[in-house]
Amino acid sequence: MKILFQVKMAESYKMYAEENASASCRRCEALLSQLGLILYEKLGSAYLRSGGFDEFLQDLSHIGEKYNTHKCLGEQVMTSSVNVPLMK
């Protein structure tokens, strides 16, 4: 009886952990979509001029910083934060 209870608890924990991970991913994707709007808006104009690539890298870095400091991200997400490589 005790072993059956432990098995049921382990199954429930696994199910809730998977649901939590999925919800966390959806929140992250929504946040990145929202933060990435500036890149999309500037894509056709600001980045296609002289110095546009540097501006793009600055905007990308700023998005990474905002994402990594956002308070609504769960613990699992915070362990795999966004690293924005700066190319020069």
Secondary structure, DSSP 8 states (H G I E B T S, - for coil): -HHHHHHHHHHHHHHHHHHHHHHHHHHHHHHHHHHTHHHHHHTTTGGGSTTHHHHHHHHHHHHHHHHHH-TT--HHHHTT--------
